[in-house]
């Protein structure tokens, strides 16, 4: 099947590449000519394990191409995926200008039946907005007396986790399709079922519903996961005060099949491009509907406060004035398996530490180039503070002559370090662990001062 994907960001690129891997002829469109040039020359603008290999294989097989020509894209695909960004506005609402712009482009150039698929995360009612744009634009075009071509709008939200997105796409636990009951919409739904048909080999994965329910399903899923994270973080903070151990508590409640242990790991808060944005958008939808999302308001407040919990532990032990202190940091990306620095908790921590006078030696396996750019933006009003950040090439280098080591991302490389070498490198054997990687009892035996999140030392 010929498929076009508008947008080569995280969702669009993974979607396009995986659809090509399924045997479709996929053309990915982006107005960013520099990004398209990179992709055509073999460079991949985002880090996702296995993605570059899939791109190379499918380009070589002739199933995947990249272009900045939207007219070519509209002509190519019977199915047109819209997978562009929906950033948050200042009031928390999702900005739909790129979604509606892609719909406008499709409507201006389509000459035959098209299935227009909202893959971007969009507020409830967006499918209707896309449908109105398509219908209105087509009505203004001249088809030499013939009726304009028909179309279907289908909501197909993504459920991809950064760091495991390819596996998530190729082995989905569910595929949500939202569409109406007109003949054209039913045809579009049937075509989308065909796209995903092979995923039903071992059981039905496709769940069909109306578009509004599909749109809200995406937000509800991310909101639930964000809620679990804030819940366990609040429990960890209480455990700190009550001298209990959140890891034991997590295991105790997670063994209940009604609860499970997924997304119940205490830390420095959630980040990335999805949870903060989607929680804010859902709260905005609630306010606009006179149905305030009180639980989510608390979730967002807890998450914002959680970014400062590790800082509080640091200043309680080392003092609020960190002038002359050198601190090592392991991990910059908001989670392992990605170079995504959007809403990364490390950015808040770094700003606060620099404000207090600290010098930093930082290491991340893949996110340091992206971190340089993001921190330059964060510190644009205090550019001299950037001089107190040193990016090093190995984990132990970050600990060299440092007054303490801070852990903010749970990359695999940090789980089993050479503790003897680490202790030797540190000026003082202090670890502030924002991801609870180690057992407090072992750290005490090894001679470290160890400060974790809700864990008894």
C-alpha positions as CSV (number, residue, x, y, z in Angstrom):
1,X,0.0,0.0,0.0
2,X,1.2,3.5,-0.8
3,X,1.4,5.6,2.4
4,X,2.5,9.2,3.0
5,X,3.6,10.4,6.5
6,X,3.6,14.2,7.1
7,X,6.3,14.9,9.8
8,X,9.6,13.3,10.5
9,X,9.8,14.0,14.2
10,X,9.9,11.2,16.7
11,X,6.4,9.8,16.0
12,X,6.4,10.4,12.2
13,X,9.8,8.9,11.6
14,X,9.2,5.8,13.6
15,X,5.8,5.4,12.1
16,X,7.0,5.8,8.6
17,X,10.0,3.5,9.0
18,X,7.9,0.7,10.7
19,X,5.2,0.9,8.0
20,X,7.9,0.4,5.4
21,X,9.2,-2.5,7.3
22,X,5.7,-4.0,7.1
23,X,6.0,-3.9,3.3
24,X,4.3,-0.7,2.4
25,X,5.7,1.9,0.0
26,X,6.2,4.9,2.4
27,X,7.1,8.5,1.6
28,X,7.9,10.8,4.5
29,X,7.4,14.5,4.1
30,X,8.8,17.4,6.1
31,X,9.1,21.1,5.4
32,X,12.5,21.1,7.2
33,X,14.8,20.7,4.2
34,X,17.9,20.3,6.4
35,X,16.3,17.3,8.2
36,X,15.2,15.7,4.9
37,X,18.8,16.2,3.5
38,X,20.1,14.5,6.6
39,X,17.8,11.5,6.2
40,X,18.5,11.2,2.5
41,X,22.3,11.1,3.3
42,X,21.9,8.4,5.9
43,X,21.9,10.6,9.0
44,X,19.2,10.2,11.6
45,X,18.1,13.4,13.5
46,X,16.9,11.5,16.6
47,X,18.3,8.7,18.7
48,X,16.1,5.6,18.9
49,X,17.7,2.1,19.2
50,X,17.5,0.2,15.9
51,X,16.0,3.1,13.9
52,X,19.0,3.9,11.8
53,X,19.4,0.3,10.7
54,X,15.7,0.1,9.8
55,X,15.9,3.3,7.7
56,X,18.9,2.0,5.8
57,X,17.4,-1.4,5.1
58,X,14.1,0.0,3.9
59,X,15.7,2.7,1.8
60,X,17.8,0.1,0.2
61,X,14.8,-2.1,-0.5
62,X,13.0,0.9,-2.1
63,X,10.2,1.0,0.4
64,X,11.1,4.2,2.1
65,X,11.9,7.7,0.8
66,X,12.1,11.2,2.2
67,X,11.0,14.5,0.5
68,X,10.2,18.1,1.3
69,X,7.7,18.3,-1.5
70,X,4.2,18.1,0.0
71,X,2.5,17.9,-3.4
72,X,4.5,14.7,-4.1
73,X,3.4,13.4,-0.7
74,X,-0.3,14.0,-1.4
75,X,-0.1,12.4,-4.8
76,X,1.8,9.3,-3.4
77,X,-0.3,7.9,-0.6
78,X,-3.8,6.6,-0.6
79,X,-3.4,6.9,3.2
80,X,-2.0,10.2,4.5
81,X,-0.7,10.1,8.1
82,X,-0.4,13.5,9.9
83,X,2.3,13.1,12.5
84,X,3.4,16.6,13.1
85,X,4.1,18.4,16.4
86,X,1.4,19.6,18.7
87,X,3.4,21.7,21.2
88,X,1.8,23.2,24.3
89,X,0.6,26.8,24.1
90,X,1.2,29.1,27.1
91,X,-2.2,28.2,28.5
92,X,-1.5,24.4,28.2
93,X,-3.7,23.8,25.1
94,X,-2.2,21.8,22.2
95,X,-1.2,24.0,19.3
96,X,-2.8,22.5,16.2
97,X,-1.5,24.8,13.6
98,X,0.8,22.2,12.1
99,X,-2.0,19.5,12.1
100,X,-4.4,21.8,10.4
101,X,-1.7,23.0,8.0
102,X,-1.0,19.5,6.9
103,X,-4.8,18.9,6.4
104,X,-5.0,22.1,4.3
105,X,-2.1,20.9,2.1
106,X,-3.7,17.5,1.5
107,X,-7.0,19.2,0.6
108,X,-5.4,21.6,-1.8
109,X,-3.7,18.8,-3.8
110,X,-5.7,15.6,-3.5
111,X,-7.4,14.3,-6.7
112,X,-8.8,11.0,-5.4
113,X,-10.1,9.3,-2.3
114,X,-7.7,9.7,0.7
115,X,-7.7,8.4,4.2
116,X,-6.4,11.2,6.4
117,X,-5.0,9.8,9.7
118,X,-4.4,11.9,12.8
119,X,-1.4,10.2,14.3
120,X,-0.4,13.3,16.3
121,X,-1.7,13.6,19.8
122,X,-4.6,16.0,19.4
123,X,-7.4,17.3,21.6
124,X,-10.9,15.8,21.5
125,X,-12.7,17.2,18.4
126,X,-9.6,17.5,16.2
127,X,-10.8,15.0,13.7
128,X,-13.8,17.1,13.2
129,X,-11.6,20.1,12.7
130,X,-9.5,18.3,10.1
131,X,-12.7,17.1,8.4
132,X,-14.0,20.7,8.2
133,X,-10.7,21.9,6.6
134,X,-10.8,19.1,4.1
135,X,-14.4,19.7,3.2
136,X,-14.1,23.5,3.0
137,X,-11.0,23.5,0.9
138,X,-12.2,20.9,-1.5
139,X,-15.5,22.9,-1.9
140,X,-13.4,25.9,-3.1
141,X,-11.5,24.0,-5.8
142,X,-12.6,23.6,-9.4
143,X,-13.0,19.9,-10.5
144,X,-14.4,20.8,-13.9
145,X,-18.0,20.2,-12.8
146,X,-17.3,16.9,-11.1
147,X,-17.9,16.4,-7.4
148,X,-14.8,16.7,-5.2
149,X,-13.1,13.5,-4.2
150,X,-14.3,11.9,-1.0
151,X,-12.2,11.3,2.1
152,X,-12.2,9.7,5.5
153,X,-10.6,11.1,8.7
154,X,-9.4,8.4,11.1
155,X,-7.9,9.0,14.5
156,X,-5.1,6.5,15.2
157,X,-3.2,7.7,18.3
158,X,0.3,6.4,18.9
159,X,1.4,4.6,22.0
160,X,5.2,4.6,21.5
161,X,7.7,4.7,24.4
162,X,11.0,6.5,23.6
163,X,13.8,3.9,23.8
164,X,11.5,1.0,22.8
165,X,9.4,2.7,20.1
166,X,10.2,0.2,17.3
167,X,9.3,-2.8,19.4
168,X,6.1,-1.0,20.6
169,X,5.1,-0.4,17.0
170,X,5.9,-3.8,15.7
171,X,4.4,-5.7,18.7
172,X,1.5,-3.5,19.8
173,X,-0.7,-4.4,22.7
174,X,-3.5,-2.4,21.1
175,X,-4.2,-0.3,18.0
176,X,-6.9,2.3,18.4
177,X,-8.9,3.4,15.3
178,X,-11.5,6.1,15.6
179,X,-13.8,7.0,12.7
180,X,-17.4,7.7,11.8
181,X,-20.2,5.6,10.3
182,X,-20.6,7.2,6.9
183,X,-19.7,5.0,3.9
184,X,-16.5,6.9,3.3
185,X,-15.5,6.7,6.9
186,X,-16.2,3.0,7.0
187,X,-14.1,2.6,3.9
188,X,-11.3,4.5,5.6
189,X,-11.6,2.3,8.7
190,X,-11.4,-0.9,6.5
191,X,-8.3,0.4,4.8
192,X,-6.6,1.1,8.2
193,X,-7.6,-2.4,9.4
194,X,-5.7,-3.7,6.3
195,X,-2.6,-1.7,7.2
196,X,-2.5,-3.3,10.6
197,X,-3.9,-6.7,9.6
198,X,-0.8,-8.7,10.2
199,X,-0.7,-7.6,13.9
200,X,-3.9,-9.6,14.4
201,X,-2.2,-12.9,13.6
202,X,-2.0,-14.0,17.3
203,X,-5.1,-12.2,18.5
204,X,-7.2,-9.1,17.7
205,X,-5.2,-5.9,18.4
206,X,-7.4,-3.4,16.6
207,X,-10.0,-1.6,18.7
208,X,-12.4,0.5,16.8
209,X,-14.5,3.4,18.2
210,X,-15.6,6.9,17.4
211,X,-12.9,9.5,16.8
212,X,-13.6,11.5,19.9
213,X,-13.2,8.5,22.1
214,X,-10.0,7.5,20.3
215,X,-8.6,11.0,20.8
216,X,-9.4,10.9,24.5
217,X,-8.1,7.4,24.9
218,X,-4.6,8.7,24.1
219,X,-4.7,11.4,26.7
220,X,-6.3,9.1,29.3
221,X,-3.5,6.6,28.9
222,X,-0.7,9.1,29.4
223,X,-2.5,10.8,32.2
224,X,-2.8,7.4,34.0
225,X,0.9,6.7,33.6
226,X,1.8,10.2,34.8
227,X,-0.5,9.7,37.8
228,X,1.3,6.5,38.8
229,X,4.7,8.2,38.6
230,X,3.6,11.1,40.8
231,X,1.8,8.7,43.2
232,X,5.0,6.6,43.9
233,X,7.1,9.8,44.1
234,X,4.8,11.2,46.8
235,X,4.9,7.8,48.6
236,X,8.7,7.9,48.4
237,X,8.8,11.4,50.0
238,X,6.6,10.1,52.8
239,X,8.7,7.1,53.2
240,X,11.7,9.4,53.7
241,X,10.0,11.1,56.6
242,X,8.8,7.8,58.2
243,X,12.1,5.9,57.7
244,X,10.4,3.3,55.4
245,X,11.8,1.9,52.2
246,X,9.9,2.8,49.0
247,X,11.5,-0.2,47.1
248,X,10.0,-2.6,49.5
249,X,6.7,-0.8,49.4
250,X,6.8,-0.8,45.6
251,X,7.3,-4.5,45.5
252,X,4.6,-5.0,48.1
253,X,1.9,-3.1,46.2
254,X,3.1,-4.1,42.7
255,X,2.6,-7.8,43.4
256,X,-1.1,-7.1,43.5
257,X,-2.3,-7.9,39.9
258,X,-4.8,-5.1,40.2
259,X,-1.9,-2.6,40.6
260,X,1.2,-4.1,38.9
261,X,4.6,-2.6,39.1
262,X,4.8,-0.7,35.8
263,X,5.6,3.0,36.2
264,X,5.9,2.6,39.9
265,X,9.6,3.6,40.3
266,X,10.4,6.6,42.5
267,X,12.7,9.2,41.0
268,X,13.1,12.9,40.1
269,X,9.8,13.2,38.2
270,X,8.6,12.5,34.6
271,X,9.7,14.5,31.6
272,X,9.9,14.2,27.9
273,X,7.7,15.4,25.1
274,X,4.5,13.5,26.1
275,X,3.5,13.4,29.7
276,X,4.0,17.1,30.6
277,X,2.3,18.2,27.4
278,X,-0.5,15.8,27.5
279,X,-1.3,16.3,31.2
280,X,-1.4,20.1,30.6
281,X,-3.6,19.6,27.5
282,X,-6.1,17.4,29.3
283,X,-6.3,19.8,32.2
284,X,-7.0,22.6,29.7
285,X,-9.8,20.4,28.1
286,X,-11.2,19.9,31.5
287,X,-11.3,23.6,32.3
288,X,-12.9,24.4,28.9
289,X,-15.5,21.8,29.6
290,X,-16.3,23.0,33.1
291,X,-15.0,19.6,34.3
292,X,-11.8,20.3,36.2
293,X,-9.2,17.5,36.3
294,X,-8.5,17.8,40.0
295,X,-6.4,14.6,40.2
296,X,-4.2,15.7,37.2
297,X,-3.7,19.1,38.7
298,X,-2.2,17.4,41.7
299,X,-0.2,15.1,39.5
300,X,1.4,18.1,37.7
301,X,2.1,19.9,41.0
302,X,3.7,16.8,42.5
303,X,5.9,16.3,39.5
304,X,7.0,19.9,39.5
305,X,7.9,19.7,43.1
306,X,9.7,16.4,42.6
307,X,12.3,18.0,40.5
308,X,13.6,19.8,43.6
309,X,13.6,16.8,46.0
310,X,17.1,15.6,45.0
311,X,18.4,19.2,45.2
312,X,17.0,19.5,48.7
313,X,19.0,16.4,49.7
314,X,22.1,17.9,48.1
315,X,21.9,21.2,49.9
316,X,21.0,19.6,53.2
317,X,24.2,17.6,53.1
318,X,26.6,20.1,51.3
319,X,25.0,23.4,52.2
320,X,23.0,25.9,50.1
321,X,26.1,27.7,48.9
322,X,27.9,25.3,46.5
323,X,30.6,27.8,45.5
324,X,33.8,25.9,45.0
325,X,32.0,22.5,44.9
326,X,32.5,20.2,42.0
327,X,29.7,17.8,41.3
328,X,29.5,14.9,38.9
329,X,26.3,14.1,37.1
330,X,25.4,10.8,35.4
331,X,22.5,11.1,33.0
332,X,21.0,14.1,31.2
333,X,18.2,12.7,28.9
334,X,14.8,12.5,30.6
335,X,14.9,8.7,30.3
336,X,17.4,6.0,29.1
337,X,17.3,4.9,25.4
338,X,16.8,8.4,24.0
339,X,18.6,11.7,23.5
340,X,15.4,13.7,24.3
341,X,16.1,16.6,26.6
342,X,12.5,18.0,26.5
343,X,11.3,18.6,30.1
344,X,14.3,16.6,31.4
345,X,14.5,16.8,35.2
346,X,18.3,17.2,34.8
347,X,17.8,20.6,33.3
348,X,16.1,21.9,36.4
349,X,18.7,20.4,38.6
350,X,21.6,21.8,36.6
351,X,20.2,25.3,36.6
352,X,19.7,25.3,40.3
353,X,23.1,23.9,41.1
354,X,24.8,26.5,38.9
355,X,22.8,29.2,40.5
356,X,24.2,28.1,43.8
357,X,27.8,28.3,42.5
358,X,28.6,24.6,41.7
359,X,30.8,23.4,38.9
360,X,29.6,20.4,37.1
361,X,31.2,17.5,35.2
362,X,28.4,15.7,33.3
363,X,28.1,12.5,31.3
364,X,25.3,10.9,29.2
365,X,25.8,8.1,26.6
366,X,23.9,9.8,23.8
367,X,22.3,13.1,25.0
368,X,25.3,15.4,25.5
369,X,25.0,17.2,22.1
370,X,21.3,17.8,22.6
371,X,22.0,18.9,26.2
372,X,24.5,21.5,25.1
373,X,21.9,23.2,23.0
374,X,19.1,23.0,25.6
375,X,21.2,24.3,28.4
376,X,22.5,27.1,26.2
377,X,18.8,28.1,25.9
378,X,18.1,27.6,29.6
379,X,21.0,29.8,30.6
380,X,20.8,32.4,27.9
381,X,20.4,35.1,30.5
382,X,23.4,33.8,32.5
383,X,25.7,32.5,29.7
384,X,28.8,32.6,31.9
385,X,27.4,29.8,33.9
386,X,27.8,27.5,30.9
387,X,31.6,27.7,31.5
388,X,31.1,25.8,34.7
389,X,29.7,22.7,32.8
390,X,32.3,20.2,31.6
391,X,31.1,17.4,29.3
392,X,33.2,14.3,29.8
393,X,33.7,11.2,27.7
394,X,33.3,8.4,30.3
395,X,31.2,7.9,33.5
396,X,34.2,7.8,35.8
397,X,35.5,11.1,34.4
398,X,32.4,12.8,35.7
399,X,33.4,11.7,39.2
400,X,37.0,12.8,39.0
401,X,37.8,14.9,42.2
402,X,34.1,15.6,42.7
403,X,32.5,16.4,46.0
404,X,29.6,14.1,45.1
405,X,28.1,12.2,42.3
406,X,24.5,12.8,41.2
407,X,22.4,10.3,39.2
408,X,19.4,11.6,37.2
409,X,18.9,9.0,34.4
410,X,19.0,5.2,34.8
411,X,21.1,4.2,31.8
412,X,22.3,0.6,31.8
413,X,25.9,1.7,32.0
414,X,25.3,3.2,35.5
415,X,23.8,0.1,37.1
416,X,26.9,-1.8,37.8
417,X,29.9,0.5,38.0
418,X,33.3,-0.3,39.4
419,X,32.6,1.0,42.9
420,X,36.2,0.7,44.0
421,X,37.3,2.9,41.1
422,X,34.4,5.2,41.6
423,X,35.2,5.7,45.2
424,X,38.8,6.4,44.3
425,X,37.8,9.0,41.8
426,X,35.5,10.9,44.1
427,X,36.9,13.6,46.4
428,X,34.3,12.5,48.9
429,X,32.4,9.2,48.5
430,X,28.9,10.7,48.4
431,X,26.2,9.6,45.9
432,X,22.8,11.3,45.4
433,X,20.8,8.8,43.5
434,X,17.7,10.2,41.8
435,X,16.8,6.8,40.3
436,X,17.4,4.3,43.1
437,X,19.9,2.2,41.2
438,X,21.7,0.7,44.2
439,X,21.0,-1.1,47.5
440,X,21.6,1.2,50.5
441,X,23.0,-1.6,52.6
442,X,25.6,-2.4,50.0
443,X,26.6,1.2,49.6
444,X,27.1,1.5,53.3
445,X,29.3,-1.6,53.3
446,X,31.3,-0.1,50.4
447,X,31.9,3.1,52.3
448,X,29.6,5.5,50.5
449,X,27.3,8.1,51.8
450,X,24.2,7.2,49.8
451,X,21.1,9.4,49.4
452,X,18.3,8.0,47.4
453,X,14.6,8.6,46.9
454,X,12.6,7.2,49.8
455,X,15.2,4.6,50.7
456,X,16.6,3.9,54.2
457,X,20.4,4.2,54.4
